Amino acid sequence: MIAFVDPDLCIGCTQCASLCPEVFRMEGVLAVAQPGAIPPEQVPQAVTAAESCPVSAIRMEE
């Protein structure tokens, strides 16, 4: 699974980075996702972080 953060939608609330810092981090005032596949053990936490985004800026793909 791969995560993508849409920089045009992200409001920089830091929620994803707080919930799953192994996958999401803040770069300046916006969140970014680690490039490449998410380690399997981090997928549930990353999905929770994506679903918690208040503006639905995170997209998860298989």
All heavy atoms as TSV, in Angstrom:
chain	resi	resn	atom	element	x	y	z
A	1	MET	N	N	0.845	-1.167	0.000
A	1	MET	CA	C	0.000	0.000	0.000
A	1	MET	C	C	0.898	1.240	0.000
A	1	MET	O	O	1.949	1.256	0.614
A	1	MET	CB	C	-0.907	-0.027	1.232
A	1	MET	CG	C	-1.907	1.090	1.259
A	1	MET	SD	S	-3.242	0.814	2.457
A	1	MET	CE	C	-4.240	-0.347	1.551
A	2	ILE	N	N	0.427	2.269	-0.702
A	2	ILE	CA	C	1.161	3.523	-0.833
A	2	ILE	C	C	0.235	4.661	-0.419
A	2	ILE	O	O	-0.962	4.648	-0.728
A	2	ILE	CB	C	1.635	3.733	-2.287
A	2	ILE	CG1	C	2.543	2.586	-2.701
A	2	ILE	CG2	C	2.350	5.061	-2.443
A	2	ILE	CD1	C	2.915	2.594	-4.167
A	3	ALA	N	N	0.786	5.645	0.277
A	3	ALA	CA	C	0.010	6.815	0.695
A	3	ALA	C	C	0.461	8.039	-0.091
A	3	ALA	O	O	1.645	8.198	-0.390
A	3	ALA	CB	C	0.202	7.070	2.189
A	4	PHE	N	N	-0.493	8.886	-0.401
A	4	PHE	CA	C	-0.234	10.147	-1.093
A	4	PHE	C	C	-0.970	11.265	-0.356
A	4	PHE	O	O	-2.119	11.096	0.020
A	4	PHE	CB	C	-0.758	10.117	-2.534
A	4	PHE	CG	C	-0.147	9.040	-3.384
A	4	PHE	CD1	C	-0.765	7.813	-3.517
A	4	PHE	CD2	C	1.048	9.269	-4.044
A	4	PHE	CE1	C	-0.201	6.815	-4.294
A	4	PHE	CE2	C	1.619	8.274	-4.825
A	4	PHE	CZ	C	0.993	7.055	-4.952
A	5	VAL	N	N	-0.308	12.393	-0.164
A	5	VAL	CA	C	-0.945	13.566	0.431
A	5	VAL	C	C	-1.065	14.624	-0.658
A	5	VAL	O	O	-0.070	15.000	-1.279
A	5	VAL	CB	C	-0.125	14.116	1.621
A	5	VAL	CG1	C	-0.798	15.357	2.192
A	5	VAL	CG2	C	0.057	13.057	2.698
A	6	ASP	N	N	-2.284	15.096	-0.881
A	6	ASP	CA	C	-2.527	16.139	-1.877
A	6	ASP	C	C	-2.158	17.489	-1.259
A	6	ASP	O	O	-2.837	17.963	-0.336
A	6	ASP	CB	C	-3.996	16.127	-2.291
A	6	ASP	CG	C	-4.306	17.101	-3.412
A	6	ASP	OD1	O	-3.588	18.123	-3.562
A	6	ASP	OD2	O	-5.279	16.848	-4.146
A	7	PRO	N	N	-1.093	18.124	-1.747
A	7	PRO	CA	C	-0.666	19.399	-1.149
A	7	PRO	C	C	-1.668	20.529	-1.355
A	7	PRO	O	O	-1.655	21.512	-0.616
A	7	PRO	CB	C	0.666	19.694	-1.854
A	7	PRO	CG	C	0.591	18.947	-3.132
A	7	PRO	CD	C	-0.241	17.724	-2.858
A	8	ASP	N	N	-2.541	20.382	-2.344
A	8	ASP	CA	C	-3.547	21.412	-2.571
A	8	ASP	C	C	-4.689	21.327	-1.569
A	8	ASP	O	O	-5.416	22.302	-1.361
A	8	ASP	CB	C	-4.107	21.318	-3.991
A	8	ASP	CG	C	-3.060	21.645	-5.042
A	8	ASP	OD1	O	-2.189	22.507	-4.772
A	8	ASP	OD2	O	-3.097	21.031	-6.120
A	9	LEU	N	N	-4.864	20.159	-0.946
A	9	LEU	CA	C	-5.927	19.976	0.040
A	9	LEU	C	C	-5.430	20.045	1.476
A	9	LEU	O	O	-6.173	20.435	2.372
A	9	LEU	CB	C	-6.624	18.630	-0.177
A	9	LEU	CG	C	-7.381	18.449	-1.490
A	9	LEU	CD1	C	-7.938	17.028	-1.588
A	9	LEU	CD2	C	-8.499	19.461	-1.606
A	10	CYS	N	N	-4.180	19.663	1.699
A	10	CYS	CA	C	-3.629	19.599	3.055
A	10	CYS	C	C	-3.683	20.974	3.721
A	10	CYS	O	O	-3.309	21.974	3.120
A	10	CYS	CB	C	-2.188	19.093	3.017
A	10	CYS	SG	S	-1.411	18.968	4.646
A	11	ILE	N	N	-4.157	20.984	4.985
A	11	ILE	CA	C	-4.219	22.233	5.746
A	11	ILE	C	C	-3.163	22.272	6.849
A	11	ILE	O	O	-3.133	23.188	7.661
A	11	ILE	CB	C	-5.625	22.465	6.339
A	11	ILE	CG1	C	-6.026	21.315	7.270
A	11	ILE	CG2	C	-6.650	22.672	5.225
A	11	ILE	CD1	C	-7.307	21.557	8.054
A	12	GLY	N	N	-2.308	21.249	6.894
A	12	GLY	CA	C	-1.212	21.238	7.857
A	12	GLY	C	C	-1.632	21.043	9.299
A	12	GLY	O	O	-0.981	21.553	10.202
A	13	CYS	N	N	-2.676	20.283	9.531
A	13	CYS	CA	C	-3.182	20.111	10.895
A	13	CYS	C	C	-2.289	19.208	11.750
A	13	CYS	O	O	-2.451	19.172	12.959
A	13	CYS	CB	C	-4.610	19.580	10.875
A	13	CYS	SG	S	-4.757	17.841	10.399
A	14	THR	N	N	-1.394	18.458	11.145
A	14	THR	CA	C	-0.427	17.549	11.785
A	14	THR	C	C	-1.032	16.255	12.319
A	14	THR	O	O	-0.338	15.442	12.909
A	14	THR	CB	C	0.400	18.216	12.922
A	14	THR	OG1	O	-0.411	18.397	14.073
A	14	THR	CG2	C	1.012	19.540	12.483
A	15	GLN	N	N	-2.315	16.041	12.120
A	15	GLN	CA	C	-2.965	14.849	12.670
A	15	GLN	C	C	-2.365	13.557	12.122
A	15	GLN	O	O	-2.105	12.631	12.885
A	15	GLN	CB	C	-4.469	14.895	12.403
A	15	GLN	CG	C	-5.204	13.811	13.155
A	15	GLN	CD	C	-6.649	14.168	13.376
A	15	GLN	OE1	O	-7.014	15.330	13.412
A	15	GLN	NE2	N	-7.468	13.169	13.534
A	16	CYS	N	N	-2.135	13.471	10.824
A	16	CYS	CA	C	-1.583	12.238	10.243
A	16	CYS	C	C	-0.182	11.963	10.774
A	16	CYS	O	O	0.152	10.830	11.120
A	16	CYS	CB	C	-1.597	12.283	8.721
A	16	CYS	SG	S	-0.625	13.624	7.996
A	17	ALA	N	N	0.634	13.009	10.859
A	17	ALA	CA	C	1.998	12.849	11.362
A	17	ALA	C	C	2.006	12.453	12.830
A	17	ALA	O	O	2.883	11.709	13.272
A	17	ALA	CB	C	2.789	14.136	11.155
A	18	SER	N	N	1.019	12.908	13.582
A	18	SER	CA	C	0.917	12.527	14.993
A	18	SER	C	C	0.461	11.079	15.148
A	18	SER	O	O	0.951	10.359	16.010
A	18	SER	CB	C	-0.064	13.439	15.721
A	18	SER	OG	O	0.406	14.755	15.739
A	19	LEU	N	N	-0.480	10.665	14.298
A	19	LEU	CA	C	-1.026	9.311	14.399
A	19	LEU	C	C	-0.104	8.244	13.825
A	19	LEU	O	O	-0.091	7.110	14.295
A	19	LEU	CB	C	-2.385	9.229	13.698
A	19	LEU	CG	C	-3.531	9.958	14.375
A	19	LEU	CD1	C	-4.748	10.003	13.467
A	19	LEU	CD2	C	-3.880	9.273	15.691
A	20	CYS	N	N	0.652	8.591	12.793
A	20	CYS	CA	C	1.508	7.598	12.129
A	20	CYS	C	C	2.798	8.260	11.633
A	20	CYS	O	O	3.001	8.443	10.431
A	20	CYS	CB	C	0.747	6.948	10.974
A	20	CYS	SG	S	1.583	5.510	10.296
A	21	PRO	N	N	3.697	8.606	12.558
A	21	PRO	CA	C	4.930	9.299	12.168
A	21	PRO	C	C	5.880	8.448	11.332
A	21	PRO	O	O	6.778	8.985	10.681
A	21	PRO	CB	C	5.559	9.682	13.509
A	21	PRO	CG	C	4.977	8.728	14.495
A	21	PRO	CD	C	3.591	8.415	13.991
A	22	GLU	N	N	5.675	7.143	11.299
A	22	GLU	CA	C	6.513	6.271	10.469
A	22	GLU	C	C	6.202	6.446	8.986
A	22	GLU	O	O	7.027	6.137	8.130
A	22	GLU	CB	C	6.328	4.799	10.856
A	22	GLU	CG	C	6.744	4.478	12.276
A	22	GLU	CD	C	5.671	4.796	13.309
A	22	GLU	OE1	O	4.540	5.181	12.945
A	22	GLU	OE2	O	5.967	4.668	14.507
A	23	VAL	N	N	4.995	6.940	8.681
A	23	VAL	CA	C	4.566	7.095	7.285
A	23	VAL	C	C	4.411	8.564	6.890
A	23	VAL	O	O	4.752	8.948	5.775
A	23	VAL	CB	C	3.249	6.327	7.034
A	23	VAL	CG1	C	2.731	6.558	5.626
A	23	VAL	CG2	C	3.452	4.835	7.298
A	24	PHE	N	N	3.910	9.386	7.797
A	24	PHE	CA	C	3.643	10.790	7.492
A	24	PHE	C	C	4.548	11.703	8.311
A	24	PHE	O	O	4.836	11.419	9.464
A	24	PHE	CB	C	2.173	11.128	7.785
A	24	PHE	CG	C	1.205	10.280	7.021
A	24	PHE	CD1	C	0.576	9.209	7.631
A	24	PHE	CD2	C	0.925	10.536	5.689
A	24	PHE	CE1	C	-0.315	8.405	6.927
A	24	PHE	CE2	C	0.043	9.740	4.972
A	24	PHE	CZ	C	-0.579	8.671	5.601
A	25	ARG	N	N	4.970	12.801	7.691
A	25	ARG	CA	C	5.764	13.784	8.406
A	25	ARG	C	C	5.386	15.166	7.874
A	25	ARG	O	O	4.824	15.294	6.782
A	25	ARG	CB	C	7.260	13.533	8.229
A	25	ARG	CG	C	7.790	13.798	6.844
A	25	ARG	CD	C	9.287	13.528	6.735
A	25	ARG	NE	N	9.813	13.967	5.480
A	25	ARG	CZ	C	9.625	13.393	4.294
A	25	ARG	NH1	N	8.904	12.297	4.221
A	25	ARG	NH2	N	10.154	13.892	3.197
A	26	MET	N	N	5.712	16.161	8.652
A	26	MET	CA	C	5.457	17.526	8.221
A	26	MET	C	C	6.699	18.018	7.490
A	26	MET	O	O	7.822	17.794	7.920
A	26	MET	CB	C	5.157	18.421	9.418
A	26	MET	CG	C	3.925	18.026	10.202
A	26	MET	SD	S	2.420	17.924	9.211
A	26	MET	CE	C	2.193	19.646	8.751
A	27	GLU	N	N	6.461	18.649	6.369
A	27	GLU	CA	C	7.529	19.271	5.591
A	27	GLU	C	C	7.115	20.721	5.427
A	27	GLU	O	O	6.251	21.027	4.607
A	27	GLU	CB	C	7.680	18.565	4.246
A	27	GLU	CG	C	8.950	18.904	3.519
A	27	GLU	CD	C	9.176	17.986	2.341
A	27	GLU	OE1	O	9.700	16.873	2.553
A	27	GLU	OE2	O	8.804	18.386	1.218
A	28	GLY	N	N	7.691	21.559	6.241
A	28	GLY	CA	C	7.205	22.934	6.302
A	28	GLY	C	C	5.855	22.921	6.994
A	28	GLY	O	O	5.711	22.365	8.076
A	29	VAL	N	N	4.857	23.499	6.337
A	29	VAL	CA	C	3.523	23.560	6.934
A	29	VAL	C	C	2.578	22.498	6.393
A	29	VAL	O	O	1.408	22.457	6.779
A	29	VAL	CB	C	2.885	24.958	6.751
A	29	VAL	CG1	C	3.688	26.021	7.480
A	29	VAL	CG2	C	2.750	25.300	5.279
A	30	LEU	N	N	3.074	21.624	5.498
A	30	LEU	CA	C	2.223	20.590	4.906
A	30	LEU	C	C	2.728	19.198	5.248
A	30	LEU	O	O	3.918	18.987	5.466
A	30	LEU	CB	C	2.178	20.742	3.381
A	30	LEU	CG	C	1.622	22.062	2.852
A	30	LEU	CD1	C	1.706	22.075	1.333
A	30	LEU	CD2	C	0.198	22.276	3.315
A	31	ALA	N	N	1.818	18.250	5.244
A	31	ALA	CA	C	2.176	16.855	5.477
A	31	ALA	C	C	2.636	16.221	4.165
A	31	ALA	O	O	2.178	16.586	3.082
A	31	ALA	CB	C	0.979	16.084	6.013
A	32	VAL	N	N	3.540	15.265	4.293
A	32	VAL	CA	C	3.965	14.452	3.151
A	32	VAL	C	C	4.011	13.002	3.617
A	32	VAL	O	O	4.177	12.716	4.805
A	32	VAL	CB	C	5.344	14.873	2.594
A	32	VAL	CG1	C	5.288	16.266	2.010
A	32	VAL	CG2	C	6.413	14.785	3.651
A	33	ALA	N	N	3.868	12.095	2.667
A	33	ALA	CA	C	3.945	10.671	2.964
A	33	ALA	C	C	5.296	10.146	2.513
A	33	ALA	O	O	5.872	10.645	1.542
A	33	ALA	CB	C	2.835	9.920	2.237
A	34	GLN	N	N	5.786	9.138	3.217
A	34	GLN	CA	C	7.039	8.523	2.803
A	34	GLN	C	C	6.869	7.958	1.398
A	34	GLN	O	O	5.799	7.456	1.048
A	34	GLN	CB	C	7.444	7.410	3.761
A	34	GLN	CG	C	6.600	6.141	3.622
A	34	GLN	CD	C	7.144	4.997	4.447
A	34	GLN	OE1	O	7.912	5.190	5.365
A	34	GLN	NE2	N	6.739	3.805	4.110
A	35	PRO	N	N	7.898	8.050	0.574
A	35	PRO	CA	C	7.793	7.484	-0.773
A	35	PRO	C	C	7.832	5.959	-0.718
A	35	PRO	O	O	8.436	5.373	0.184
A	35	PRO	CB	C	9.015	8.043	-1.492
A	35	PRO	CG	C	9.974	8.407	-0.415
A	35	PRO	CD	C	9.152	8.727	0.805
A	36	GLY	N	N	7.178	5.338	-1.656
A	36	GLY	CA	C	7.214	3.884	-1.747
A	36	GLY	C	C	6.189	3.201	-0.867
A	36	GLY	O	O	5.327	3.829	-0.267
A	37	ALA	N	N	6.315	1.886	-0.820
A	37	ALA	CA	C	5.353	1.054	-0.105
A	37	ALA	C	C	5.460	1.230	1.409
A	37	ALA	O	O	6.556	1.363	1.956
A	37	ALA	CB	C	5.558	-0.408	-0.461
A	38	ILE	N	N	4.308	1.234	2.043
A	38	ILE	CA	C	4.241	1.305	3.502
A	38	ILE	C	C	4.546	-0.087	4.045
A	38	ILE	O	O	3.982	-1.077	3.561
A	38	ILE	CB	C	2.836	1.747	3.954
A	38	ILE	CG1	C	2.531	3.137	3.409
A	38	ILE	CG2	C	2.710	1.707	5.468
A	38	ILE	CD1	C	1.082	3.549	3.565
A	39	PRO	N	N	5.421	-0.192	5.050
A	39	PRO	CA	C	5.682	-1.508	5.649
A	39	PRO	C	C	4.369	-2.124	6.155
A	39	PRO	O	O	3.539	-1.405	6.730
A	39	PRO	CB	C	6.628	-1.194	6.808
A	39	PRO	CG	C	7.271	0.103	6.436
A	39	PRO	CD	C	6.228	0.856	5.662
A	40	PRO	N	N	4.162	-3.403	5.918
A	40	PRO	CA	C	2.885	-4.050	6.283
A	40	PRO	C	C	2.442	-3.795	7.719
A	40	PRO	O	O	1.252	-3.612	7.975
A	40	PRO	CB	C	3.145	-5.537	6.040
A	40	PRO	CG	C	4.239	-5.563	5.026
A	40	PRO	CD	C	5.082	-4.345	5.297
A	41	GLU	N	N	3.379	-3.758	8.646
A	41	GLU	CA	C	3.000	-3.558	10.045
A	41	GLU	C	C	2.507	-2.129	10.324
A	41	GLU	O	O	1.850	-1.882	11.330
A	41	GLU	CB	C	4.158	-3.913	10.988
A	41	GLU	CG	C	5.369	-3.008	10.873
A	41	GLU	CD	C	6.352	-3.397	9.772
A	41	GLU	OE1	O	6.069	-4.308	8.973
A	41	GLU	OE2	O	7.415	-2.765	9.726
A	42	GLN	N	N	2.765	-1.200	9.418
A	42	GLN	CA	C	2.326	0.184	9.581
A	42	GLN	C	C	1.026	0.498	8.844
A	42	GLN	O	O	0.446	1.568	9.038
A	42	GLN	CB	C	3.417	1.138	9.093
A	42	GLN	CG	C	4.681	1.109	9.911
A	42	GLN	CD	C	4.441	1.487	11.355
A	42	GLN	OE1	O	3.644	2.364	11.650
A	42	GLN	NE2	N	5.114	0.801	12.255
A	43	VAL	N	N	0.562	-0.424	7.997
A	43	VAL	CA	C	-0.629	-0.158	7.180
A	43	VAL	C	C	-1.857	0.190	8.023
A	43	VAL	O	O	-2.521	1.195	7.740
A	43	VAL	CB	C	-0.914	-1.327	6.207
A	43	VAL	CG1	C	-2.295	-1.190	5.572
A	43	VAL	CG2	C	0.166	-1.376	5.129
A	44	PRO	N	N	-2.206	-0.571	9.060
A	44	PRO	CA	C	-3.410	-0.202	9.825
A	44	PRO	C	C	-3.335	1.203	10.422
A	44	PRO	O	O	-4.307	1.966	10.370
A	44	PRO	CB	C	-3.480	-1.265	10.930
A	44	PRO	CG	C	-2.721	-2.425	10.386
A	44	PRO	CD	C	-1.623	-1.820	9.551
A	45	GLN	N	N	-2.189	1.561	10.950
A	45	GLN	CA	C	-2.013	2.883	11.544
A	45	GLN	C	C	-2.068	3.969	10.464
A	45	GLN	O	O	-2.642	5.039	10.675
A	45	GLN	CB	C	-0.684	2.937	12.291
A	45	GLN	CG	C	-0.571	4.049	13.281
A	45	GLN	CD	C	0.703	3.913	14.116
A	45	GLN	OE1	O	1.474	2.980	13.966
A	45	GLN	NE2	N	0.922	4.864	14.994
A	46	ALA	N	N	-1.500	3.696	9.296
A	46	ALA	CA	C	-1.524	4.667	8.195
A	46	ALA	C	C	-2.944	4.870	7.682
A	46	ALA	O	O	-3.344	6.004	7.372
A	46	ALA	CB	C	-0.609	4.207	7.062
A	47	VAL	N	N	-3.714	3.802	7.592
A	47	VAL	CA	C	-5.109	3.911	7.147
A	47	VAL	C	C	-5.910	4.729	8.151
A	47	VAL	O	O	-6.701	5.594	7.770
A	47	VAL	CB	C	-5.720	2.507	6.926
A	47	VAL	CG1	C	-7.226	2.589	6.727
A	47	VAL	CG2	C	-5.057	1.825	5.728
A	48	THR	N	N	-5.702	4.485	9.434
A	48	THR	CA	C	-6.382	5.266	10.468
A	48	THR	C	C	-6.035	6.748	10.336
A	48	THR	O	O	-6.907	7.614	10.425
A	48	THR	CB	C	-6.010	4.759	11.870
A	48	THR	OG1	O	-6.469	3.406	11.996
A	48	THR	CG2	C	-6.627	5.616	12.967
A	49	ALA	N	N	-4.764	7.038	10.112
A	49	ALA	CA	C	-4.332	8.427	9.943
A	49	ALA	C	C	-4.996	9.052	8.717
A	49	ALA	O	O	-5.462	10.196	8.777
A	49	ALA	CB	C	-2.814	8.494	9.821
A	50	ALA	N	N	-5.047	8.307	7.619
A	50	ALA	CA	C	-5.675	8.821	6.392
A	50	ALA	C	C	-7.157	9.099	6.618
A	50	ALA	O	O	-7.675	10.138	6.195
A	50	ALA	CB	C	-5.481	7.833	5.255
A	51	GLU	N	N	-7.829	8.183	7.284
A	51	GLU	CA	C	-9.263	8.351	7.541
A	51	GLU	C	C	-9.533	9.497	8.515
A	51	GLU	O	O	-10.624	10.054	8.524
A	51	GLU	CB	C	-9.848	7.051	8.083
A	51	GLU	CG	C	-9.902	5.961	7.036
A	51	GLU	CD	C	-10.301	4.607	7.599
A	51	GLU	OE1	O	-10.324	4.427	8.841
A	51	GLU	OE2	O	-10.579	3.715	6.781
A	52	SER	N	N	-8.538	9.864	9.308
A	52	SER	CA	C	-8.690	10.940	10.291
A	52	SER	C	C	-8.438	12.324	9.705
A	52	SER	O	O	-8.684	13.327	10.379
A	52	SER	CB	C	-7.733	10.712	11.455
A	52	SER	OG	O	-8.056	9.513	12.113
A	53	CYS	N	N	-7.953	12.388	8.480
A	53	CYS	CA	C	-7.670	13.679	7.856
A	53	CYS	C	C	-8.968	14.483	7.732
A	53	CYS	O	O	-9.920	14.019	7.093
A	53	CYS	CB	C	-7.040	13.481	6.479
A	53	CYS	SG	S	-6.680	15.044	5.649
A	54	PRO	N	N	-9.015	15.680	8.330
A	54	PRO	CA	C	-10.263	16.451	8.308
A	54	PRO	C	C	-10.661	16.987	6.935
A	54	PRO	O	O	-11.819	17.363	6.738
A	54	PRO	CB	C	-9.994	17.599	9.285
A	54	PRO	CG	C	-8.517	17.753	9.293
A	54	PRO	CD	C	-7.958	16.364	9.080
A	55	VAL	N	N	-9.729	17.011	5.991
A	55	VAL	CA	C	-10.045	17.515	4.651
A	55	VAL	C	C	-9.871	16.459	3.563
A	55	VAL	O	O	-9.867	16.771	2.381
A	55	VAL	CB	C	-9.213	18.786	4.314
A	55	VAL	CG1	C	-9.609	19.936	5.227
A	55	VAL	CG2	C	-7.727	18.498	4.412
A	56	SER	N	N	-9.708	15.200	3.966
A	56	SER	CA	C	-9.558	14.066	3.031
A	56	SER	C	C	-8.452	14.309	2.016
A	56	SER	O	O	-8.602	14.041	0.819
A	56	SER	CB	C	-10.885	13.789	2.315
A	56	SER	OG	O	-11.885	13.478	3.252
A	57	ALA	N	N	-7.308	14.800	2.508
A	57	ALA	CA	C	-6.163	15.082	1.632
A	57	ALA	C	C	-5.280	13.866	1.376
A	57	ALA	O	O	-4.386	13.927	0.549
A	57	ALA	CB	C	-5.319	16.205	2.230
A	58	ILE	N	N	-5.550	12.752	2.063
A	58	ILE	CA	C	-4.702	11.568	1.941
A	58	ILE	C	C	-5.405	10.491	1.143
A	58	ILE	O	O	-6.563	10.152	1.414
A	58	ILE	CB	C	-4.309	11.021	3.335
A	58	ILE	CG1	C	-3.606	12.104	4.128
A	58	ILE	CG2	C	-3.441	9.774	3.194
A	58	ILE	CD1	C	-3.374	11.756	5.589
A	59	ARG	N	N	-4.683	9.962	0.167
A	59	ARG	CA	C	-5.199	8.883	-0.676
A	59	ARG	C	C	-4.327	7.660	-0.448
A	59	ARG	O	O	-3.095	7.761	-0.427
A	59	ARG	CB	C	-5.154	9.325	-2.140
A	59	ARG	CG	C	-5.764	8.343	-3.104
A	59	ARG	CD	C	-5.772	8.882	-4.530
A	59	ARG	NE	N	-4.482	8.644	-5.187
A	59	ARG	CZ	C	-3.601	9.569	-5.539
A	59	ARG	NH1	N	-3.849	10.843	-5.315
A	59	ARG	NH2	N	-2.478	9.247	-6.145
A	60	MET	N	N	-4.944	6.516	-0.248
A	60	MET	CA	C	-4.227	5.257	-0.074
A	60	MET	C	C	-4.482	4.397	-1.310
A	60	MET	O	O	-5.623	4.300	-1.772
A	60	MET	CB	C	-4.723	4.523	1.170
A	60	MET	CG	C	-4.637	5.338	2.455
A	60	MET	SD	S	-2.987	5.723	2.971
A	60	MET	CE	C	-2.475	4.164	3.641
A	61	GLU	N	N	-3.427	3.786	-1.844
A	61	GLU	CA	C	-3.560	2.903	-3.017
A	61	GLU	C	C	-2.834	1.604	-2.762
A	61	GLU	O	O	-1.805	1.572	-2.092
A	61	GLU	CB	C	-2.962	3.569	-4.256
A	61	GLU	CG	C	-3.750	4.757	-4.748
A	61	GLU	CD	C	-3.194	5.323	-6.041
A	61	GLU	OE1	O	-2.208	4.778	-6.571
A	61	GLU	OE2	O	-3.742	6.323	-6.499
A	62	GLU	N	N	-3.391	0.538	-3.303
A	62	GLU	CA	C	-2.766	-0.793	-3.199
A	62	GLU	C	C	-1.551	-0.866	-4.088
A	62	GLU	O	O	-1.416	-0.274	-5.084
A	62	GLU	CB	C	-3.749	-1.886	-3.616
A	62	GLU	CG	C	-4.844	-2.073	-2.606
A	62	GLU	CD	C	-4.386	-2.676	-1.287
A	62	GLU	OE1	O	-3.409	-3.474	-1.272
A	62	GLU	OE2	O	-4.985	-2.340	-0.273
